[in-house]
Amino acid sequence: MNAAELYLRLALKAQGQCRATLETLAVIKNPTALTFVKQANIAHGPQQVNNTIAPPDPQALSHGKTAIEPNKLLGIDA
């Protein structure tokens, strides 16, 4: 390679790096507007999506206790 071609390649690389740096600085100074998307449900058949937390059992809250299920496999109450 001759010297002119080598310098041209270096100049083009420097120009590309300068452009990328200026573009990054412009994005930092003027950020784009943020978009908050909750959820897109796209299905080709039946689909159930539960996005909420299940409400607590009102009887457990009113009595101040939580129900403990017995262990059915061993036959032992917890």
mmCIF file of the N, C-alpha and C atoms, coordinates in Angstrom:
data_MODEL
# 
_entry.id   MODEL 
# 
loop_
_atom_site.group_PDB 
_atom_site.id 
_atom_site.type_symbol 
_atom_site.label_atom_id 
_atom_site.label_alt_id 
_atom_site.label_comp_id 
_atom_site.label_asym_id 
_atom_site.label_entity_id 
_atom_site.label_seq_id 
_atom_site.pdbx_PDB_ins_code 
_atom_site.Cartn_x 
_atom_site.Cartn_y 
_atom_site.Cartn_z 
_atom_site.occupancy 
_atom_site.B_iso_or_equiv 
_atom_site.pdbx_formal_charge 
_atom_site.auth_seq_id 
_atom_site.auth_comp_id 
_atom_site.auth_asym_id 
_atom_site.auth_atom_id 
_atom_site.pdbx_PDB_model_num 
ATOM 1   N N  . MET A 1 1  ? 0.853   -1.182  0.000  1.00 0.00 ? 1  MET A N  1 
ATOM 2   C CA . MET A 1 1  ? 0.000   0.000   0.000  1.00 0.00 ? 1  MET A CA 1 
ATOM 3   C C  . MET A 1 1  ? 0.894   1.238   0.000  1.00 0.00 ? 1  MET A C  1 
ATOM 4   N N  . ASN A 1 2  ? 0.469   2.195   -0.719 1.00 0.00 ? 2  ASN A N  1 
ATOM 5   C CA . ASN A 1 2  ? 1.248   3.438   -0.714 1.00 0.00 ? 2  ASN A CA 1 
ATOM 6   C C  . ASN A 1 2  ? 0.788   4.326   0.439  1.00 0.00 ? 2  ASN A C  1 
ATOM 7   N N  . ALA A 1 3  ? 1.513   5.353   0.708  1.00 0.00 ? 3  ALA A N  1 
ATOM 8   C CA . ALA A 1 3  ? 1.273   6.222   1.864  1.00 0.00 ? 3  ALA A CA 1 
ATOM 9   C C  . ALA A 1 3  ? -0.066  6.948   1.756  1.00 0.00 ? 3  ALA A C  1 
ATOM 10  N N  . ALA A 1 4  ? -0.456  7.374   0.576  1.00 0.00 ? 4  ALA A N  1 
ATOM 11  C CA . ALA A 1 4  ? -1.707  8.117   0.406  1.00 0.00 ? 4  ALA A CA 1 
ATOM 12  C C  . ALA A 1 4  ? -2.907  7.250   0.783  1.00 0.00 ? 4  ALA A C  1 
ATOM 13  N N  . GLU A 1 5  ? -2.894  5.987   0.355  1.00 0.00 ? 5  GLU A N  1 
ATOM 14  C CA . GLU A 1 5  ? -3.997  5.096   0.691  1.00 0.00 ? 5  GLU A CA 1 
ATOM 15  C C  . GLU A 1 5  ? -4.049  4.832   2.193  1.00 0.00 ? 5  GLU A C  1 
ATOM 16  N N  . LEU A 1 6  ? -2.886  4.667   2.825  1.00 0.00 ? 6  LEU A N  1 
ATOM 17  C CA . LEU A 1 6  ? -2.820  4.439   4.269  1.00 0.00 ? 6  LEU A CA 1 
ATOM 18  C C  . LEU A 1 6  ? -3.382  5.639   5.035  1.00 0.00 ? 6  LEU A C  1 
ATOM 19  N N  . TYR A 1 7  ? -2.988  6.849   4.624  1.00 0.00 ? 7  TYR A N  1 
ATOM 20  C CA . TYR A 1 7  ? -3.485  8.054   5.301  1.00 0.00 ? 7  TYR A CA 1 
ATOM 21  C C  . TYR A 1 7  ? -4.991  8.237   5.075  1.00 0.00 ? 7  TYR A C  1 
ATOM 22  N N  . LEU A 1 8  ? -5.451  7.882   3.881  1.00 0.00 ? 8  LEU A N  1 
ATOM 23  C CA . LEU A 1 8  ? -6.879  7.995   3.594  1.00 0.00 ? 8  LEU A CA 1 
ATOM 24  C C  . LEU A 1 8  ? -7.681  7.056   4.491  1.00 0.00 ? 8  LEU A C  1 
ATOM 25  N N  . ARG A 1 9  ? -7.212  5.819   4.663  1.00 0.00 ? 9  ARG A N  1 
ATOM 26  C CA . ARG A 1 9  ? -7.908  4.867   5.538  1.00 0.00 ? 9  ARG A CA 1 
ATOM 27  C C  . ARG A 1 9  ? -7.934  5.375   6.988  1.00 0.00 ? 9  ARG A C  1 
ATOM 28  N N  . LEU A 1 10 ? -6.813  5.891   7.467  1.00 0.00 ? 10 LEU A N  1 
ATOM 29  C CA . LEU A 1 10 ? -6.763  6.430   8.835  1.00 0.00 ? 10 LEU A CA 1 
ATOM 30  C C  . LEU A 1 10 ? -7.695  7.631   8.993  1.00 0.00 ? 10 LEU A C  1 
ATOM 31  N N  . ALA A 1 11 ? -7.761  8.478   7.976  1.00 0.00 ? 11 ALA A N  1 
ATOM 32  C CA . ALA A 1 11 ? -8.634  9.649   8.037  1.00 0.00 ? 11 ALA A CA 1 
ATOM 33  C C  . ALA A 1 11 ? -10.099 9.230   8.064  1.00 0.00 ? 11 ALA A C  1 
ATOM 34  N N  . LEU A 1 12 ? -10.467 8.225   7.284  1.00 0.00 ? 12 LEU A N  1 
ATOM 35  C CA . LEU A 1 12 ? -11.855 7.776   7.272  1.00 0.00 ? 12 LEU A CA 1 
ATOM 36  C C  . LEU A 1 12 ? -12.239 7.116   8.600  1.00 0.00 ? 12 LEU A C  1 
ATOM 37  N N  . LYS A 1 13 ? -11.306 6.373   9.198  1.00 0.00 ? 13 LYS A N  1 
ATOM 38  C CA . LYS A 1 13 ? -11.580 5.787   10.517 1.00 0.00 ? 13 LYS A CA 1 
ATOM 39  C C  . LYS A 1 13 ? -11.755 6.880   11.560 1.00 0.00 ? 13 LYS A C  1 
ATOM 40  N N  . ALA A 1 14 ? -10.905 7.902   11.522 1.00 0.00 ? 14 ALA A N  1 
ATOM 41  C CA . ALA A 1 14 ? -11.018 9.008   12.476 1.00 0.00 ? 14 ALA A CA 1 
ATOM 42  C C  . ALA A 1 14 ? -12.324 9.761   12.289 1.00 0.00 ? 14 ALA A C  1 
ATOM 43  N N  . GLN A 1 15 ? -12.742 9.939   11.039 1.00 0.00 ? 15 GLN A N  1 
ATOM 44  C CA . GLN A 1 15 ? -14.005 10.626  10.765 1.00 0.00 ? 15 GLN A CA 1 
ATOM 45  C C  . GLN A 1 15 ? -15.184 9.815   11.309 1.00 0.00 ? 15 GLN A C  1 
ATOM 46  N N  . GLY A 1 16 ? -15.154 8.507   11.141 1.00 0.00 ? 16 GLY A N  1 
ATOM 47  C CA . GLY A 1 16 ? -16.227 7.655   11.654 1.00 0.00 ? 16 GLY A CA 1 
ATOM 48  C C  . GLY A 1 16 ? -16.299 7.677   13.173 1.00 0.00 ? 16 GLY A C  1 
ATOM 49  N N  . GLN A 1 17 ? -15.134 7.659   13.821 1.00 0.00 ? 17 GLN A N  1 
ATOM 50  C CA . GLN A 1 17 ? -15.113 7.724   15.290 1.00 0.00 ? 17 GLN A CA 1 
ATOM 51  C C  . GLN A 1 17 ? -15.620 9.075   15.780 1.00 0.00 ? 17 GLN A C  1 
ATOM 52  N N  . CYS A 1 18 ? -15.259 10.145  15.082 1.00 0.00 ? 18 CYS A N  1 
ATOM 53  C CA . CYS A 1 18 ? -15.722 11.489  15.463 1.00 0.00 ? 18 CYS A CA 1 
ATOM 54  C C  . CYS A 1 18 ? -17.239 11.579  15.328 1.00 0.00 ? 18 CYS A C  1 
ATOM 55  N N  . ARG A 1 19 ? -17.784 11.035  14.223 1.00 0.00 ? 19 ARG A N  1 
ATOM 56  C CA . ARG A 1 19 ? -19.228 11.057  14.013 1.00 0.00 ? 19 ARG A CA 1 
ATOM 57  C C  . ARG A 1 19 ? -19.953 10.287  15.110 1.00 0.00 ? 19 ARG A C  1 
ATOM 58  N N  . ALA A 1 20 ? -19.415 9.111   15.473 1.00 0.00 ? 20 ALA A N  1 
ATOM 59  C CA . ALA A 1 20 ? -20.047 8.299   16.511 1.00 0.00 ? 20 ALA A CA 1 
ATOM 60  C C  . ALA A 1 20 ? -20.001 9.016   17.859 1.00 0.00 ? 20 ALA A C  1 
ATOM 61  N N  . THR A 1 21 ? -18.885 9.681   18.147 1.00 0.00 ? 21 THR A N  1 
ATOM 62  C CA . THR A 1 21 ? -18.762 10.416  19.409 1.00 0.00 ? 21 THR A CA 1 
ATOM 63  C C  . THR A 1 21 ? -19.752 11.573  19.467 1.00 0.00 ? 21 THR A C  1 
ATOM 64  N N  . LEU A 1 22 ? -19.856 12.335  18.378 1.00 0.00 ? 22 LEU A N  1 
ATOM 65  C CA . LEU A 1 22 ? -20.793 13.466  18.362 1.00 0.00 ? 22 LEU A CA 1 
ATOM 66  C C  . LEU A 1 22 ? -22.245 12.993  18.448 1.00 0.00 ? 22 LEU A C  1 
ATOM 67  N N  . GLU A 1 23 ? -22.553 11.891  17.806 1.00 0.00 ? 23 GLU A N  1 
ATOM 68  C CA . GLU A 1 23 ? -23.916 11.351  17.888 1.00 0.00 ? 23 GLU A CA 1 
ATOM 69  C C  . GLU A 1 23 ? -24.239 10.918  19.313 1.00 0.00 ? 23 GLU A C  1 
ATOM 70  N N  . THR A 1 24 ? -23.281 10.288  19.989 1.00 0.00 ? 24 THR A N  1 
ATOM 71  C CA . THR A 1 24 ? -23.483 9.865   21.378 1.00 0.00 ? 24 THR A CA 1 
ATOM 72  C C  . THR A 1 24 ? -23.677 11.073  22.286 1.00 0.00 ? 24 THR A C  1 
ATOM 73  N N  . LEU A 1 25 ? -22.874 12.105  22.097 1.00 0.00 ? 25 LEU A N  1 
ATOM 74  C CA . LEU A 1 25 ? -23.013 13.321  22.912 1.00 0.00 ? 25 LEU A CA 1 
ATOM 75  C C  . LEU A 1 25 ? -24.363 13.993  22.668 1.00 0.00 ? 25 LEU A C  1 
ATOM 76  N N  . ALA A 1 26 ? -24.838 13.991  21.436 1.00 0.00 ? 26 ALA A N  1 
ATOM 77  C CA . ALA A 1 26 ? -26.140 14.592  21.128 1.00 0.00 ? 26 ALA A CA 1 
ATOM 78  C C  . ALA A 1 26 ? -27.265 13.815  21.804 1.00 0.00 ? 26 ALA A C  1 
ATOM 79  N N  . VAL A 1 27 ? -27.167 12.480  21.835 1.00 0.00 ? 27 VAL A N  1 
ATOM 80  C CA . VAL A 1 27 ? -28.194 11.666  22.494 1.00 0.00 ? 27 VAL A CA 1 
ATOM 81  C C  . VAL A 1 27 ? -28.162 11.889  23.998 1.00 0.00 ? 27 VAL A C  1 
ATOM 82  N N  . ILE A 1 28 ? -26.972 12.040  24.568 1.00 0.00 ? 28 ILE A N  1 
ATOM 83  C CA . ILE A 1 28 ? -26.873 12.291  26.011 1.00 0.00 ? 28 ILE A CA 1 
ATOM 84  C C  . ILE A 1 28 ? -27.470 13.648  26.355 1.00 0.00 ? 28 ILE A C  1 
ATOM 85  N N  . LYS A 1 29 ? -27.198 14.654  25.533 1.00 0.00 ? 29 LYS A N  1 
ATOM 86  C CA . LYS A 1 29 ? -27.704 15.997  25.813 1.00 0.00 ? 29 LYS A CA 1 
ATOM 87  C C  . LYS A 1 29 ? -29.211 16.104  25.578 1.00 0.00 ? 29 LYS A C  1 
ATOM 88  N N  . ASN A 1 30 ? -29.718 15.470  24.530 1.00 0.00 ? 30 ASN A N  1 
ATOM 89  C CA . ASN A 1 30 ? -31.142 15.524  24.179 1.00 0.00 ? 30 ASN A CA 1 
ATOM 90  C C  . ASN A 1 30 ? -31.687 14.108  24.101 1.00 0.00 ? 30 ASN A C  1 
ATOM 91  N N  . PRO A 1 31 ? -32.017 13.504  25.243 1.00 0.00 ? 31 PRO A N  1 
ATOM 92  C CA . PRO A 1 31 ? -32.512 12.115  25.201 1.00 0.00 ? 31 PRO A CA 1 
ATOM 93  C C  . PRO A 1 31 ? -33.874 12.039  24.514 1.00 0.00 ? 31 PRO A C  1 
ATOM 94  N N  . THR A 1 32 ? -34.130 10.910  23.885 1.00 0.00 ? 32 THR A N  1 
ATOM 95  C CA . THR A 1 32 ? -35.417 10.709  23.232 1.00 0.00 ? 32 THR A CA 1 
ATOM 96  C C  . THR A 1 32 ? -36.487 10.453  24.296 1.00 0.00 ? 32 THR A C  1 
ATOM 97  N N  . ALA A 1 33 ? -37.730 10.671  23.933 1.00 0.00 ? 33 ALA A N  1 
ATOM 98  C CA . ALA A 1 33 ? -38.836 10.456  24.867 1.00 0.00 ? 33 ALA A CA 1 
ATOM 99  C C  . ALA A 1 33 ? -38.972 8.959   25.151 1.00 0.00 ? 33 ALA A C  1 
ATOM 100 N N  . LEU A 1 34 ? -39.187 8.631   26.413 1.00 0.00 ? 34 LEU A N  1 
ATOM 101 C CA . LEU A 1 34 ? -39.349 7.241   26.811 1.00 0.00 ? 34 LEU A CA 1 
ATOM 102 C C  . LEU A 1 34 ? -40.797 6.808   26.628 1.00 0.00 ? 34 LEU A C  1 
ATOM 103 N N  . THR A 1 35 ? -40.973 5.583   26.241 1.00 0.00 ? 35 THR A N  1 
ATOM 104 C CA . THR A 1 35 ? -42.306 5.015   26.081 1.00 0.00 ? 35 THR A CA 1 
ATOM 105 C C  . THR A 1 35 ? -42.417 3.809   27.002 1.00 0.00 ? 35 THR A C  1 
ATOM 106 N N  . PHE A 1 36 ? -43.398 3.827   27.879 1.00 0.00 ? 36 PHE A N  1 
ATOM 107 C CA . PHE A 1 36 ? -43.621 2.719   28.790 1.00 0.00 ? 36 PHE A CA 1 
ATOM 108 C C  . PHE A 1 36 ? -44.757 1.865   28.244 1.00 0.00 ? 36 PHE A C  1 
ATOM 109 N N  . VAL A 1 37 ? -44.430 0.655   27.870 1.00 0.00 ? 37 VAL A N  1 
ATOM 110 C CA . VAL A 1 37 ? -45.411 -0.266  27.307 1.00 0.00 ? 37 VAL A CA 1 
ATOM 111 C C  . VAL A 1 37 ? -45.681 -1.337  28.346 1.00 0.00 ? 37 VAL A C  1 
ATOM 112 N N  . LYS A 1 38 ? -46.946 -1.503  28.717 1.00 0.00 ? 38 LYS A N  1 
ATOM 113 C CA . LYS A 1 38 ? -47.260 -2.476  29.762 1.00 0.00 ? 38 LYS A CA 1 
ATOM 114 C C  . LYS A 1 38 ? -47.116 -3.899  29.253 1.00 0.00 ? 38 LYS A C  1 
ATOM 115 N N  . GLN A 1 39 ? -47.904 -4.291  28.271 1.00 0.00 ? 39 GLN A N  1 
ATOM 116 C CA . GLN A 1 39 ? -47.820 -5.645  27.763 1.00 0.00 ? 39 GLN A CA 1 
ATOM 117 C C  . GLN A 1 39 ? -48.630 -5.742  26.484 1.00 0.00 ? 39 GLN A C  1 
ATOM 118 N N  . ALA A 1 40 ? -48.108 -6.474  25.539 1.00 0.00 ? 40 ALA A N  1 
ATOM 119 C CA . ALA A 1 40 ? -48.828 -6.749  24.303 1.00 0.00 ? 40 ALA A CA 1 
ATOM 120 C C  . ALA A 1 40 ? -49.141 -8.237  24.294 1.00 0.00 ? 40 ALA A C  1 
ATOM 121 N N  . ASN A 1 41 ? -50.407 -8.565  24.347 1.00 0.00 ? 41 ASN A N  1 
ATOM 122 C CA . ASN A 1 41 ? -50.831 -9.966  24.353 1.00 0.00 ? 41 ASN A CA 1 
ATOM 123 C C  . ASN A 1 41 ? -51.278 -10.342 22.949 1.00 0.00 ? 41 ASN A C  1 
ATOM 124 N N  . ILE A 1 42 ? -50.432 -11.086 22.280 1.00 0.00 ? 42 ILE A N  1 
ATOM 125 C CA . ILE A 1 42 ? -50.740 -11.517 20.923 1.00 0.00 ? 42 ILE A CA 1 
ATOM 126 C C  . ILE A 1 42 ? -50.744 -13.036 20.923 1.00 0.00 ? 42 ILE A C  1 
ATOM 127 N N  . ALA A 1 43 ? -51.862 -13.622 20.623 1.00 0.00 ? 43 ALA A N  1 
ATOM 128 C CA . ALA A 1 43 ? -51.969 -15.077 20.626 1.00 0.00 ? 43 ALA A CA 1 
ATOM 129 C C  . ALA A 1 43 ? -52.862 -15.521 19.487 1.00 0.00 ? 43 ALA A C  1 
ATOM 130 N N  . HIS A 1 44 ? -52.671 -16.741 19.058 1.00 0.00 ? 44 HIS A N  1 
ATOM 131 C CA . HIS A 1 44 ? -53.490 -17.312 18.001 1.00 0.00 ? 44 HIS A CA 1 
ATOM 132 C C  . HIS A 1 44 ? -54.396 -18.387 18.570 1.00 0.00 ? 44 HIS A C  1 
ATOM 133 N N  . GLY A 1 45 ? -54.886 -18.178 19.745 1.00 0.00 ? 45 GLY A N  1 
ATOM 134 C CA . GLY A 1 45 ? -55.764 -19.139 20.391 1.00 0.00 ? 45 GLY A CA 1 
ATOM 135 C C  . GLY A 1 45 ? -56.124 -18.634 21.772 1.00 0.00 ? 45 GLY A C  1 
ATOM 136 N N  . PRO A 1 46 ? -56.728 -19.480 22.592 1.00 0.00 ? 46 PRO A N  1 
ATOM 137 C CA . PRO A 1 46 ? -57.092 -19.030 23.937 1.00 0.00 ? 46 PRO A CA 1 
ATOM 138 C C  . PRO A 1 46 ? -55.845 -18.738 24.771 1.00 0.00 ? 46 PRO A C  1 
ATOM 139 N N  . GLN A 1 47 ? -55.899 -17.649 25.499 1.00 0.00 ? 47 GLN A N  1 
ATOM 140 C CA . GLN A 1 47 ? -54.771 -17.259 26.332 1.00 0.00 ? 47 GLN A CA 1 
ATOM 141 C C  . GLN A 1 47 ? -55.307 -16.545 27.561 1.00 0.00 ? 47 GLN A C  1 
ATOM 142 N N  . GLN A 1 48 ? -54.727 -16.849 28.714 1.00 0.00 ? 48 GLN A N  1 
ATOM 143 C CA . GLN A 1 48 ? -55.098 -16.169 29.944 1.00 0.00 ? 48 GLN A CA 1 
ATOM 144 C C  . GLN A 1 48 ? -53.857 -15.524 30.516 1.00 0.00 ? 48 GLN A C  1 
ATOM 145 N N  . VAL A 1 49 ? -53.941 -14.227 30.828 1.00 0.00 ? 49 VAL A N  1 
ATOM 146 C CA . VAL A 1 49 ? -52.827 -13.485 31.391 1.00 0.00 ? 49 VAL A CA 1 
ATOM 147 C C  . VAL A 1 49 ? -53.287 -12.872 32.700 1.00 0.00 ? 49 VAL A C  1 
ATOM 148 N N  . ASN A 1 50 ? -52.600 -13.185 33.788 1.00 0.00 ? 50 ASN A N  1 
ATOM 149 C CA . ASN A 1 50 ? -52.905 -12.611 35.092 1.00 0.00 ? 50 ASN A CA 1 
ATOM 150 C C  . ASN A 1 50 ? -51.793 -11.635 35.449 1.00 0.00 ? 50 ASN A C  1 
ATOM 151 N N  . ASN A 1 51 ? -52.077 -10.338 35.326 1.00 0.00 ? 51 ASN A N  1 
ATOM 152 C CA . ASN A 1 51 ? -51.079 -9.312  35.609 1.00 0.00 ? 51 ASN A CA 1 
ATOM 153 C C  . ASN A 1 51 ? -51.226 -8.731  37.004 1.00 0.00 ? 51 ASN A C  1 
ATOM 154 N N  . THR A 1 52 ? -52.235 -9.130  37.744 1.00 0.00 ? 52 THR A N  1 
ATOM 155 C CA . THR A 1 52 ? -52.462 -8.552  39.064 1.00 0.00 ? 52 THR A CA 1 
ATOM 156 C C  . THR A 1 52 ? -52.127 -9.569  40.143 1.00 0.00 ? 52 THR A C  1 
ATOM 157 N N  . ILE A 1 53 ? -51.931 -9.065  41.332 1.00 0.00 ? 53 ILE A N  1 
ATOM 158 C CA . ILE A 1 53 ? -51.689 -9.921  42.491 1.00 0.00 ? 53 ILE A CA 1 
ATOM 159 C C  . ILE A 1 53 ? -53.043 -10.364 43.023 1.00 0.00 ? 53 ILE A C  1 
ATOM 160 N N  . ALA A 1 54 ? -53.154 -11.634 43.375 1.00 0.00 ? 54 ALA A N  1 
ATOM 161 C CA . ALA A 1 54 ? -54.422 -12.161 43.877 1.00 0.00 ? 54 ALA A CA 1 
ATOM 162 C C  . ALA A 1 54 ? -54.770 -11.476 45.202 1.00 0.00 ? 54 ALA A C  1 
ATOM 163 N N  . PRO A 1 55 ? -56.039 -11.102 45.391 1.00 0.00 ? 55 PRO A N  1 
ATOM 164 C CA . PRO A 1 55 ? -56.422 -10.456 46.645 1.00 0.00 ? 55 PRO A CA 1 
ATOM 165 C C  . PRO A 1 55 ? -56.303 -11.455 47.800 1.00 0.00 ? 55 PRO A C  1 
ATOM 166 N N  . PRO A 1 56 ? -55.977 -10.961 48.994 1.00 0.00 ? 56 PRO A N  1 
ATOM 167 C CA . PRO A 1 56 ? -55.853 -11.865 50.138 1.00 0.00 ? 56 PRO A CA 1 
ATOM 168 C C  . PRO A 1 56 ? -57.209 -12.430 50.541 1.00 0.00 ? 56 PRO A C  1 
ATOM 169 N N  . ASP A 1 57 ? -57.178 -13.553 51.235 1.00 0.00 ? 57 ASP A N  1 
ATOM 170 C CA . ASP A 1 57 ? -58.386 -14.216 51.699 1.00 0.00 ? 57 ASP A CA 1 
ATOM 171 C C  . ASP A 1 57 ? -59.022 -13.356 52.796 1.00 0.00 ? 57 ASP A C  1 
ATOM 172 N N  . PRO A 1 58 ? -60.257 -12.863 52.624 1.00 0.00 ? 58 PRO A N  1 
ATOM 173 C CA . PRO A 1 58 ? -60.855 -11.974 53.625 1.00 0.00 ? 58 PRO A CA 1 
ATOM 174 C C  . PRO A 1 58 ? -61.089 -12.673 54.964 1.00 0.00 ? 58 PRO A C  1 
ATOM 175 N N  . GLN A 1 59 ? -61.379 -13.988 54.968 1.00 0.00 ? 59 GLN A N  1 
ATOM 176 C CA . GLN A 1 59 ? -61.600 -14.679 56.239 1.00 0.00 ? 59 GLN A CA 1 
ATOM 177 C C  . GLN A 1 59 ? -60.309 -14.780 57.035 1.00 0.00 ? 59 GLN A C  1 
ATOM 178 N N  . ALA A 1 60 ? -59.188 -15.016 56.379 1.00 0.00 ? 60 ALA A N  1 
ATOM 179 C CA . ALA A 1 60 ? -57.908 -15.126 57.080 1.00 0.00 ? 60 ALA A CA 1 
ATOM 180 C C  . ALA A 1 60 ? -57.535 -13.784 57.704 1.00 0.00 ? 60 ALA A C  1 
ATOM 181 N N  . LEU A 1 61 ? -57.855 -12.680 57.019 1.00 0.00 ? 61 LEU A N  1 
ATOM 182 C CA . LEU A 1 61 ? -57.525 -11.367 57.560 1.00 0.00 ? 61 LEU A CA 1 
ATOM 183 C C  . LEU A 1 61 ? -58.442 -11.001 58.729 1.00 0.00 ? 61 LEU A C  1 
ATOM 184 N N  . SER A 1 62 ? -59.717 -11.385 58.648 1.00 0.00 ? 62 SER A N  1 
ATOM 185 C CA . SER A 1 62 ? -60.655 -10.989 59.694 1.00 0.00 ? 62 SER A CA 1 
ATOM 186 C C  . SER A 1 62 ? -60.382 -11.732 61.001 1.00 0.00 ? 62 SER A C  1 
ATOM 187 N N  . HIS A 1 63 ? -59.887 -12.951 60.954 1.00 0.00 ? 63 HIS A N  1 
ATOM 188 C CA . HIS A 1 63 ? -59.627 -13.721 62.171 1.00 0.00 ? 63 HIS A CA 1 
ATOM 189 C C  . HIS A 1 63 ? -58.189 -13.599 62.648 1.00 0.00 ? 63 HIS A C  1 
ATOM 190 N N  . GLY A 1 64 ? -57.335 -12.980 61.853 1.00 0.00 ? 64 GLY A N  1 
ATOM 191 C CA . GLY A 1 64 ? -55.950 -12.811 62.263 1.00 0.00 ? 64 GLY A CA 1 
ATOM 192 C C  . GLY A 1 64 ? -55.132 -14.083 62.145 1.00 0.00 ? 64 GLY A C  1 
ATOM 193 N N  . LYS A 1 65 ? -55.642 -15.103 61.475 1.00 0.00 ? 65 LYS A N  1 
ATOM 194 C CA . LYS A 1 65 ? -54.929 -16.364 61.323 1.00 0.00 ? 65 LYS A CA 1 
ATOM 195 C C  . LYS A 1 65 ? -54.835 -16.702 59.845 1.00 0.00 ? 65 LYS A C  1 
ATOM 196 N N  . THR A 1 66 ? -53.896 -17.548 59.530 1.00 0.00 ? 66 THR A N  1 
ATOM 197 C CA . THR A 1 66 ? -53.846 -18.082 58.179 1.00 0.00 ? 66 THR A CA 1 
ATOM 198 C C  . THR A 1 66 ? -54.139 -19.574 58.267 1.00 0.00 ? 66 THR A C  1 
ATOM 199 N N  . ALA A 1 67 ? -54.867 -20.074 57.301 1.00 0.00 ? 67 ALA A N  1 
ATOM 200 C CA . ALA A 1 67 ? -55.213 -21.490 57.297 1.00 0.00 ? 67 ALA A CA 1 
ATOM 201 C C  . ALA A 1 67 ? -54.008 -22.305 56.844 1.00 0.00 ? 67 ALA A C  1 
ATOM 202 N N  . ILE A 1 68 ? -53.721 -23.379 57.563 1.00 0.00 ? 68 ILE A N  1 
ATOM 203 C CA . ILE A 1 68 ? -52.630 -24.272 57.213 1.00 0.00 ? 68 ILE A CA 1 
ATOM 204 C C  . ILE A 1 68 ? -53.236 -25.566 56.717 1.00 0.00 ? 68 ILE A C  1 
ATOM 205 N N  . GLU A 1 69 ? -52.892 -25.902 55.498 1.00 0.00 ? 69 GLU A N  1 
ATOM 206 C CA . GLU A 1 69 ? -53.420 -27.115 54.894 1.00 0.00 ? 69 GLU A CA 1 
ATOM 207 C C  . GLU A 1 69 ? -52.723 -28.339 55.484 1.00 0.00 ? 69 GLU A C  1 
ATOM 208 N N  . PRO A 1 70 ? -53.459 -29.404 55.767 1.00 0.00 ? 70 PRO A N  1 
ATOM 209 C CA . PRO A 1 70 ? -52.797 -30.629 56.250 1.00 0.00 ? 70 PRO A CA 1 
ATOM 210 C C  . PRO A 1 70 ? -52.049 -31.296 55.099 1.00 0.00 ? 70 PRO A C  1 
ATOM 211 N N  . ASN A 1 71 ? -51.010 -32.028 55.468 1.00 0.00 ? 71 ASN A N  1 
ATOM 212 C CA . ASN A 1 71 ? -50.237 -32.761 54.478 1.00 0.00 ? 71 ASN A CA 1 
ATOM 213 C C  . ASN A 1 71 ? -51.016 -34.013 54.126 1.00 0.00 ? 71 ASN A C  1 
ATOM 214 N N  . LYS A 1 72 ? -51.610 -34.054 52.961 1.00 0.00 ? 72 LYS A N  1 
ATOM 215 C CA . LYS A 1 72 ? -52.499 -35.144 52.588 1.00 0.00 ? 72 LYS A CA 1 
ATOM 216 C C  . LYS A 1 72 ? -51.750 -36.415 52.251 1.00 0.00 ? 72 LYS A C  1 
ATOM 217 N N  . LEU A 1 73 ? -50.499 -36.303 51.804 1.00 0.00 ? 73 LEU A N  1 
ATOM 218 C CA . LEU A 1 73 ? -49.748 -37.503 51.441 1.00 0.00 ? 73 LEU A CA 1 
ATOM 219 C C  . LEU A 1 73 ? -49.354 -38.302 52.673 1.00 0.00 ? 73 LEU A C  1 
ATOM 220 N N  . LEU A 1 74 ? -48.949 -37.624 53.738 1.00 0.00 ? 74 LEU A N  1 
ATOM 221 C CA . LEU A 1 74 ? -48.505 -38.305 54.945 1.00 0.00 ? 74 LEU A CA 1 
ATOM 222 C C  . LEU A 1 74 ? -49.624 -38.472 55.974 1.00 0.00 ? 74 LEU A C  1 
ATOM 223 N N  . GLY A 1 75 ? -50.727 -37.711 55.785 1.00 0.00 ? 75 GLY A N  1 
ATOM 224 C CA . GLY A 1 75 ? -51.817 -37.790 56.744 1.00 0.00 ? 75 GLY A CA 1 
ATOM 225 C C  . GLY A 1 75 ? -51.487 -37.055 58.034 1.00 0.00 ? 75 GLY A C  1 
ATOM 226 N N  . ILE A 1 76 ? -50.582 -36.068 57.971 1.00 0.00 ? 76 ILE A N  1 
ATOM 227 C CA . ILE A 1 76 ? -50.167 -35.336 59.173 1.00 0.00 ? 76 ILE A CA 1 
ATOM 228 C C  . ILE A 1 76 ? -50.690 -33.912 59.063 1.00 0.00 ? 76 ILE A C  1 
ATOM 229 N N  . ASP A 1 77 ? -51.273 -33.404 60.171 1.00 0.00 ? 77 ASP A N  1 
ATOM 230 C CA . ASP A 1 77 ? -51.690 -32.008 60.201 1.00 0.00 ? 77 ASP A CA 1 
ATOM 231 C C  . ASP A 1 77 ? -50.495 -31.166 60.604 1.00 0.00 ? 77 ASP A C  1 
ATOM 232 N N  . ALA A 1 78 ? -50.280 -30.084 59.869 1.00 0.00 ? 78 ALA A N  1 
ATOM 233 C CA . ALA A 1 78 ? -49.141 -29.213 60.178 1.00 0.00 ? 78 ALA A CA 1 
ATOM 234 C C  . ALA A 1 78 ? -49.508 -28.228 61.259 1.00 0.00 ? 78 ALA A C  1 
# 
